[in-house]
Amino acid sequence: MSTTRRTAPGLRASAVALAALALGGCGIRSTPVPVDAGPAPSRASCTAPAVEDERDPGDGGVRADVFLVCGGNVSAVERTVAPGGSEPGSEPGSEARLETARELLRELRRNPSRAEREAGFGSSVPGDLEIDGPGDGDPGQTLRLSRDPGGLPSFALAQIVCTLTGTAAVGRDGSVVLGGPARDGGGEPPLRYSCTDALRGSPEVAKTAGTPLP
């Protein structure tokens, strides 16, 4: 009996050692051990990359801020765009304003460059969206989109408002007058939008950001 009591602890120790070896042979750790899986995925920097001069200087390209989506906000990146056709320092005519608006909208519809994508930028503006001048009875600086502004994704509307505001397309008063397609009778009344800090930081408010004209 005494011999059995002396050897029992040794048998238990052997069994534990064998179990540990079996676990090790199966590639299973017996205790949690931190694993170095490399650095954590980096977050989008939302830092605008340097402008890429894709246009020939002879084309007379000009620099413009185009607002893209990044990190839940809309932020400006600099692009080289075609001029609107007005003389520097002059008040652009209606055709020049419309061409400027169309050129800026084309930039919003473009796929972001590789550098912009790597920084986390994207665009919510539909690829088939078009823009036109005022309808009958509209104020002269009205721009009418091929879709009602309220029917656009909120981020897309915020991008359009902030990209157009303060440019030769709409004047320098810090706002833009936007409407949907002009229909018989003039369509829905256009609304005035401003590119505020709230709109840039919370683009979802774009849906209710328009104010009626006087």
C-alpha positions as a printed Julia matrix, in Angstrom:
214×3 Matrix{Float64}:
   0.0    0.0     0.0
   2.81   2.45    0.89
   4.5    1.79   -2.46
   1.29   2.71   -4.32
   0.99   6.0    -2.42
   4.61   6.97   -3.25
   4.31   6.31   -7.01
   0.88   7.9    -7.62
   2.23  11.49   -7.73
   4.88  10.4   -10.21
   2.26   8.82  -12.45
   0.2   12.01  -12.36
   3.26  14.1   -13.32
   3.99  11.78  -16.25
   0.42  12.05  -17.47
   0.57  15.87  -17.38
   3.87  15.86  -19.28
   2.46  13.56  -21.96
  -0.63  15.75  -22.36
   1.55  18.83  -22.78
   3.62  17.08  -25.45
   0.47  16.0   -27.26
  -0.86  19.57  -27.3
   2.46  20.88  -28.54
   2.56  18.3   -31.31
  -0.89  19.39  -32.51
   0.16  23.03  -32.69
  -2.19  24.03  -29.86
  -0.88  26.3   -27.12
  -1.8   25.25  -23.62
  -1.91  28.89  -22.45
  -2.81  32.13  -24.3
   0.32  33.69  -25.82
   0.34  37.08  -27.66
   1.06  36.68  -31.36
   2.88  39.34  -33.36
   0.71  39.67  -36.49
   2.52  42.76  -37.74
   1.44  46.38  -37.47
  -2.27  47.19  -37.22
  -3.88  48.38  -40.47
  -3.29  52.1   -40.91
  -6.28  54.45  -40.93
  -6.98  56.84  -43.77
  -4.9   59.97  -43.4
  -7.38  62.27  -45.2
  -4.39  64.42  -46.09
  -4.84  65.88  -49.55
  -2.04  64.7   -51.87
  -0.09  67.07  -54.06
  -1.98  68.1   -57.18
  -1.27  65.94  -60.19
  -0.77  68.08  -63.31
  -2.48  65.9   -65.89
  -3.21  68.78  -68.27
  -0.76  70.25  -70.72
   0.22  73.75  -69.49
  -0.78  75.01  -72.93
  -4.36  74.06  -72.12
  -4.51  76.93  -69.65
  -5.52  74.7   -66.76
  -6.26  76.34  -63.41
  -6.14  74.99  -59.87
  -9.42  74.39  -58.07
 -10.54  72.79  -54.82
 -12.74  69.74  -55.34
 -14.44  68.28  -52.27
 -14.27  64.51  -51.8
 -15.47  62.19  -49.05
 -13.0   61.02  -46.41
 -13.45  59.83  -42.84
 -17.12  60.81  -42.66
 -16.4   64.39  -43.81
 -16.05  66.2   -47.1
 -12.6   67.7   -47.58
 -10.9   69.62  -50.36
  -8.28  68.21  -52.71
  -6.63  70.36  -55.33
  -7.17  69.51  -58.98
  -6.11  71.08  -62.26
  -9.24  71.93  -64.26
 -10.05  73.66  -67.52
 -10.81  77.4   -67.22
 -14.39  78.57  -67.47
 -13.69  80.85  -70.41
 -13.87  84.29  -68.74
 -11.07  86.81  -68.61
  -9.17  86.99  -65.3
 -10.74  89.55  -62.98
 -13.88  89.91  -65.07
 -17.4   88.92  -64.11
 -18.07  85.66  -65.97
 -21.05  85.51  -68.28
 -23.76  82.87  -68.02
 -22.09  80.51  -70.51
 -18.73  80.78  -68.73
 -20.39  80.14  -65.36
 -22.17  77.08  -66.67
 -19.0   75.69  -68.27
 -17.14  76.16  -64.99
 -19.9   74.33  -63.13
 -19.84  71.48  -65.64
 -16.06  71.18  -65.44
 -16.18  71.0   -61.64
 -18.95  68.41  -61.77
 -16.85  66.34  -64.18
 -14.07  66.4   -61.59
 -16.48  65.16  -58.92
 -17.62  62.31  -61.18
 -14.04  61.26  -61.94
 -12.51  58.32  -60.1
 -10.1   59.63  -57.45
  -6.43  59.28  -58.33
  -4.35  56.53  -56.78
  -2.78  59.01  -54.34
  -6.24  60.26  -53.33
  -7.52  56.71  -52.81
  -4.51  55.79  -50.71
  -5.18  58.84  -48.53
  -8.78  57.62  -48.06
 -10.65  59.9   -50.46
 -13.66  58.84  -52.52
 -16.69  60.37  -54.22
 -20.42  59.76  -53.82
 -21.44  61.85  -56.83
 -23.34  59.71  -59.39
 -21.44  59.21  -62.63
 -24.44  60.17  -64.77
 -25.29  63.42  -62.99
 -25.51  66.49  -65.25
 -25.87  70.2   -64.58
 -27.61  72.97  -66.5
 -28.35  76.67  -66.19
 -31.42  78.39  -64.76
 -34.93  77.56  -65.84
 -37.68  80.02  -66.63
 -38.18  82.41  -63.74
 -35.05  81.28  -61.87
 -32.47  83.73  -60.53
 -29.61  84.12  -62.99
 -27.06  82.14  -60.94
 -29.3   79.11  -60.45
 -27.85  75.75  -61.42
 -30.23  72.89  -62.1
 -29.1   69.29  -61.68
 -30.46  66.35  -63.65
 -31.72  64.93  -60.34
 -33.46  66.71  -57.5
 -30.86  67.71  -54.87
 -32.96  66.1   -52.15
 -32.84  62.78  -54.01
 -29.05  62.69  -54.11
 -26.95  60.92  -51.46
 -26.29  63.45  -48.71
 -22.52  63.15  -49.15
 -22.85  63.8   -52.89
 -24.93  66.94  -52.28
 -22.39  68.19  -49.72
 -19.58  67.59  -52.23
 -21.38  69.55  -54.94
 -22.3   72.45  -52.67
 -18.79  72.87  -51.27
 -17.09  72.42  -54.65
 -19.24  75.02  -56.41
 -19.45  77.56  -53.59
 -17.2   80.58  -54.03
 -16.19  79.74  -57.61
 -16.8   81.53  -60.88
 -19.7   79.12  -61.41
 -21.9   80.77  -58.78
 -20.33  84.02  -57.6
 -18.41  84.89  -54.48
 -21.13  85.24  -51.84
 -20.42  81.89  -50.2
 -23.53  80.07  -51.41
 -24.92  78.23  -54.4
 -28.5   78.07  -55.71
 -29.42  74.54  -56.77
 -32.55  72.97  -58.16
 -33.62  69.77  -59.85
 -34.54  69.3   -63.51
 -36.44  72.19  -65.06
 -39.88  70.94  -66.07
 -42.98  72.51  -67.55
 -43.84  75.28  -65.19
 -40.22  75.67  -64.03
 -39.84  72.58  -61.81
 -39.4   72.66  -58.05
 -38.18  76.02  -56.7
 -34.4   76.06  -56.26
 -32.87  76.37  -52.8
 -29.81  78.19  -51.54
 -27.02  76.13  -49.95
 -23.88  77.23  -48.1
 -20.72  75.22  -47.43
 -20.66  75.58  -43.65
 -18.42  73.85  -41.12
 -21.44  71.78  -40.1
 -21.99  70.63  -43.68
 -18.35  69.69  -44.17
 -18.14  67.85  -40.87
 -21.6   66.2   -40.97
 -22.59  65.84  -44.63
 -25.82  64.07  -43.68
 -27.28  67.49  -42.83
 -27.16  68.4   -46.54
 -30.68  67.06  -47.01
 -32.11  69.85  -44.87
 -29.45  72.53  -45.49
 -31.24  74.28  -48.37
 -33.13  77.48  -47.64
 -35.89  79.01  -49.81
 -35.04  82.06  -51.84
 -36.62  85.4   -50.86
